[in-house]
Amino acid sequence: MDADPRALFDATLAKTIALHEQARQDPAPVLAAAAAVIEAFKHGGTLLLFGNGGSASDAQHVAAEFVGRFQRERRALSAIALTTDTSILTAIGNDYAFDRVFVRQIQALARPGDVALGISTSGGSPNVVAALEEAKLRGLQTIALTGKDGGAVGRAASIHINVPSASTARIQEVHRTLLHVMCDLVERSLAD
């Protein structure tokens, strides 16, 4: 039997509001992540973002906000989503393995002073873990944005932002808000 549409609407908003309120209780990881990105951008570094599925979309969205603009006019900022080049993704997936699609790009593109931001609603994405570990070996600041308990992805990063929910949809909703907060903090700090 289908759920009552109004009840579903109310329940969905109540759940995402509760998770937003929970995230609001500990701003430290989001503020630390924004500070790391600001520092990288101030010194000519690049933000490398990656994730799978909806998290890949979030990576692309954030890269667009920094290269273009979020809400203010300012210089273009160096950000790239490692999820966008289908030739690279399919070549690495075919020639190596899917769990190497991001790590190989970190090996090719990352430079000291850059920041790697891996997104995983499950906290268990092997390709995100591998890329964060490689980034850390190369001296990059690493940030994980996760769901559930954070899993291996959360443990692989220096800065861990976790949305403790089992619902992928609710996690993604809060991730998007937290990423927008980071964009706003970075942009205000670097506005012309």
N, C-alpha and C positions, 0 to 999 in steps of 0.2 A: 504494500500500500504506500502511495506517495505521502511524503510529509506535508503537513500544513504549510503552505508557502510563507505565511506571516511568521509562524513559529520558527521556520528554518532561517528566515531573514534575521529575526531577533537573536536567535542562538548564535548564528555566525558572527554577527557584530559583537555580541557579548564576549565571545571567546577571543576575538582579535583585540578588543579593548582591554580585556584582562591581561593578555600577553604584552600589550604595549605598556600597561601600567607596571607590570613586572620588570620590563626592560628599563623603565624610568627609575627604578629603585637603585640601579647601579650603572651610572653613566661612565664610570672610569674606563672600561675597555673601549668604548666608542670615542671618548675624548683622546685616549692614547693612540688609537688608530688614526684619528684625524691629525694629531700632532706629528705622527710619523710621516704621513703623506705630505703635510705642509713642509716639513724639514726636507724631504726628498725633492719636492718641487722647487723650493728655495735654492737648492744647490744643483739644479739642472737634471735631477733624476726623473725616472719614469715609474709610473704605477702600472704593474702587470697584473691583470685580473683574469680569473678563470674559474670555471665550474661546469657542471653538466645540466642539460635540460633547462629548467626555469632559472637555475643559477647561472647558466651560460648567458641567458637573456639579461639577468641582472648585471653580469660582468660587462656586457656590451652597453647596457644602459648607462652605467657609471662612467665608462670610458668616453661615451658621447657627451656626458655632462661636463667632463673636464676638458676634452679637446674643444668642444663648442663652448657652451656656457650652461650654468645651472640657472641662476637668477640675475646675475650681474655681468656687466661688461668688464672684461679683463683679458689679459693675454691668454693665449691658448696654452694649456697644460699638457704635458706628455703622459698620456695614458693609452694603454692598448689592451684589448680583450684578446686573450690567446684562444678564443673560441670561434673566430670569424673567418679564418682562411681555410676553406674546405680542401684545397689542394694539400696544404700542410697537414691538416688533421687526418685526411685519408691516407696520405703517403706514410706518415708515422704509424698510424694504426695498422696499415697493411704491412709495412716493412719491419716494424718492431712489434708493438702491441698497443692496445688502446690505453693501457695504464701509463704509457710513455708520451701521450700526445701533448701534455703540458710540460713535462720535465725536459723534453728535447728542445722546446721553445725557450725555456728558461736558460738552458745551456747556450743557446744561440744568441739570445737577446739581452739577458740580464747583465747589468753592470753594477759595480760597487756604488752604493748610494741610492739604488732603486728600492722599491717596495713591492713585495708579492702579496696579493690578496686572493686567497682561495675561498670559494663559497661552496658549502655542501649542506643541504638540509638534513641529510642522514648523519653527517659527521664521519661517514665511512668510505668515501669515494677514494679508491686506491690511486687514481691519477692525480687527484688534488693533494693527497698526502705526499706522493713522490715529488711533485713540483715544489711543495713547501719545504720538504727536506733538502732538495737540491738548492733552492734559493737560500736557505739558511747556511748551507755549506759554502756558498759563494759570498756570504757576508751581507745578504739583503735583510732588511727588516721584514718580518713575516707576520701576516694578519690572517686569521681564520674567522669566517662568519658561518656559524653552524646552527643546527637544530638538535633535537633530542638531547643527549648528554654531551654532545661535542665530539665524542669518539676519537679516533686516531687523527682526524683532521685538526681538531682542537688542540690535541697534544703536540702536533707537529709545528705549531706556530708560536711565536713570541707573544703575540697579542691575540687573545681569544674572546670573540663576541659570540655568546650563545643565546639562542632562543629555545628554552627548554620545553618543547612540545613534541608530540608524536605526529601532529598533523602537518603534512608538507605545505598545504595551502596556507594555514595560519602562520607557519614559520616564514614563508615567502612574503606574506603581507608585512610582517614586522621587519624582516630583512630590508625590504624596500624603504620603509620609513627610516631605519637606522642608516642606511646608505645615503638617503637624502639629507639626514642630519650631518653626516660626514661631509657631503658635498657642500653644504651651506657653511660649515665651519671652515673648510679649506678655502672656499671662494672668498669669504669675508676677510680671511687672513691675507689673501694674496691679491685682493682687488686693487686695481690701479688707483 
